[in-house]
Amino acid sequence: MIKVSVLYPKTNDSTFDIGYYRDTHMALVRDRLGDACKRTAIESGLAGGAPGQEPTYIAMGHLYFESVDQFQSSFGPHAREILGDIPNFTNVEPTVQISEVIE
């Protein structure tokens, strides 16, 4: 199993509409990726590790797939549409990481 993490860094001027992300963007992502995407998760950053510290990420989205190939083959045809929706909920350029899930 692999996890595709989309990380939205917190900056002084970052904005993020978590409601839109949850209700509209991730619904779009799940619809376009279909059964290849086994599950999704959303995180909203609250704080950093030290008292009073801002979170490193304002939000994170996670997508789970059986393999990198399944991610690439399901995401590729819809990449332009999915990525084109990003300005509708944030002014932040996300960072993407693909990880192996070890249980």
N, C-alpha and C positions, 0 to 999 in steps of 0.2 A: 504494500500500500504506500502511496505517496501523498504528500500534502503540498498544495500550492498556497503559499501565504502571500497575501497582498498587504503590504505594510504602508500606512500613511503617516509619515513623520509629523510630529507636532512642532510648529514653528510659532514665532510671535504673531504672524498674520494668517495662520492657517484657519480655514473654515471647513466644516464638515457637517452635512445634514444627515445624521444617523437614521432618521425616519425614512428619508428617500432611499438611502442605501439599503436599509432593511426591506422596505416594502416594494420598491420599484427596481432598483439596480440588481439586487441579488435574485429577485424573481425572474428578471430578464436572463441573468446568467444561468440559473437552474433550468429555465425553459430551453435555452439554446444548447446547453451542454447535454441535456437529456440524461439517459440512464448511465452514461459514462461517469458522471459526477455522482459519487456514492453518498456524499453528505456535504453540508456547508456549516460554517460557524462564523459568527461575528463577535468581535470584541470592541468595546469602547474604552479607550484609555482613561484612567482615573487619576493616577499619580505615579511618580517615580519611586525609587527604593528608599529615598531619604524623606523625612518629614518636610512637607512643604514643596517638594520637588515636583515639577511638571512631568507628565508621562512622556516617554520617548516617542510614542506613537499616539496620534489622536484616535486612530481606529485601525483594526486589522480584519481582514476577511480571509477565510480558509476554505479551500476546496479539496476534497479527497477523491482520489482515483486509484484504480488498481495498478496503473503504470504511467510512466512519463508519456509513452506512445498514446495511451488513451486520452490523456490530457491534451496533447498536441493535436491529435486528429479531431477531437471534438471542439477545441477552442479555435483552431486555425480558421475554419470557414466563417466564424462569427467575430473574430478579433476586432475588426474595424468597428462593428456595431457596439460591442461591449466596451471597448476602449473609448469610443466616441461619446459614451454616456458619462464618463468620469467628470467632465466640467459641470454636469447637472447637480453634483453633490459635494464637490470639493475643489479647492484651488491648489491642492497639493499633488505633486507628481509622486506616485507610489513606487515602492521598491518591491520586487517580486523575488521570492525564494522558493525553490522546490526542494523538499526534504523527504527522506525515507522515514516512514513511521515505523518505529521499533517498539513492539509491545512485549 
